[in-house]
Amino acid sequence: MKEEAKRRIKLGCAAAGALVAALLIATCPIPGLSYQATAVLGILIMAIVWWITGVLPEFVTAVVMAVLFVVVAGISVGATFSTFASSTWWLLLSAFTLGVGMKTSGLMRRIALAIVRKFPRTFRCQVIAQLVTGTVLGPLIPSLAVKGAMLAPLAMSIGDELGYERQGKRATGLFAAMLVGIRTVAPTIVSASVTGYALMATLPADVQEQFNMASWFVAALPWLVVVLALNYFLIMGMYGRGEASACDAVEDSPSDTVGAPGNAQSPEQSSLRCGTRFVGAAECADSRRDEAESSAVESSRGGTDLNDNQTIPDGLGPLSAVEKRMLAIILVTVVLWATEPFHHISAMAVGLAALVFMFVLKVIDVPAFKSGVNWTSLLFIGIALGLGSVFAEAGLNDWVMQTCGPAFQALAGNPYLLVLGIGVITVVLRFLIVSEVAYLNLLMAFLVPMAASVGVNPWVLGFSAYALVIAWFAKYQSPIYLAAFYAVDGKMAKHSELAKYCGVYLATCLAGLVVCVPYWQWMGLL
């Protein structure tokens, strides 16, 4: 009966979403919008309702939305499905395939175990590991989506090795840390994202000369430090407590170390040992009766971390031939991605070449390619990212900026209100202007002249928007989030929980802007 009630609720919500769209399209009540733009908004509202209620699989709802854009709103097929003809979609395909190769070859698990070994086996230190990894890799690969698609499976593997329940608090915390690490460094280093280059192009020539890569980083450094620090503490507070796992370390004091000389092992501490493969806490409890037997096996397979008495698997042996080939492909691919400004070979071409070499060197085969790549997710991503072209053709982008122009003008008198206002308005408008690059281009076209009139460096305004342009309240808003979430098939964390953390993350970004105001005033930018 509960399932039947849920089904009826879903169908009711789906019908309500369709009805709202139909009424909006039929009555066209929004001043300044054409029929086409109003129809696009109505169809999008219906699709969002259907995505939230899950009345259909996500990619099916996306297909329905795309068809309605063409048939009802009169949007061109080229704009609706523009992503599939862009480098972005093909780059994501290659990144997803690299993830399949790393997983099937065993390299993913080996790297996960290496990270677990290098950092103490505590949730605290693994969060730091994710933040550091994303931050260090940030400048090397200009595509945030590719970094998300590559690092999300690695984060999930680490969580699995540590016994974190998938979609549980700690797995969600690791995913959030991975996402924060990748994204936060992007606004501070131009080469970390193509969006940075796009923003640089919108600045006047004299400002571009003032802000090379080094001076850009120096001006943005306080924001980076504040946001990373705040997110570390917030992730620990939100996800680091209240969930037992098979690999929980004793973090209170060195005297509590399990298995250290002179320390007796309590039954509760003993229950943490689960063999060479970490599993959930419930399974760990069931394995107590096998403790003596399993410990003998563990000692022959790997070392023991004296900080928490957890056996670390070490029975994988040397790199296999297929792992060596996969490692070579990954290293060459990353190096070519990082050095794109020098050789000018597009990241898409490099990624597809890596895909070909995985087949040539027999790292993956056709069945693995068919089953390993999440094709439904790629279809959903392709249609969702095409919303930017749809909105541009319908004229929604220009209407949004004209509507919100007076609000920007009203904020110009106070530097704190100015940066906060730009950030908050950015978060709101990103529900409608889907493309980050398109939004920043439109915004800067309006703000650059305003900056000159109020004595503010345009870089401050552009950075304030760039800092908040990321949002994943709705999945379609963020390519990096889509890539990371679907690279693990949504198995690591629930979208509802990650959407909540999106609000937390954006709040830390706003806090970082506030801290930067006196620093920018000292630099003469405000």
RAZIDA-V279534 format. One line per field, one symbol per residue. phi: phi as a letter, one per 20 degrees, with the letter a starting at -180 (. if undefined). Layout:
phi: ???
This chain:
phi: .ffffffffffffffffffgffffffeleefndfgfffffffffggffffffemfcggffgffggfffgffeemffffffdfffddffffffgffffffffffffnfffffgffffffdgedfgfffgfffffffffgfecfdffffffeefffffffgffenfffmeffffffffffffffeffgfecgffbffffffgfeeggfffffdefffffffeggfffffffffgfffffececncfbfdgeedfagfegenfgndeefgffffeecnedfcfffffffegfdgffffffffedaeceffbmefdgbdfmfgfffffffffffffffffffdgfeemefffffffffgfffffemfccfgfffeefefffffffgffffffffffffnffffffffeggffffeffcffffffffffffgffffdeffffffffffffeegfffffdmdfgfffffffffdffacgdfffcfffgfffefdlmeebffgfffffgffffffffffffffgffffffnec
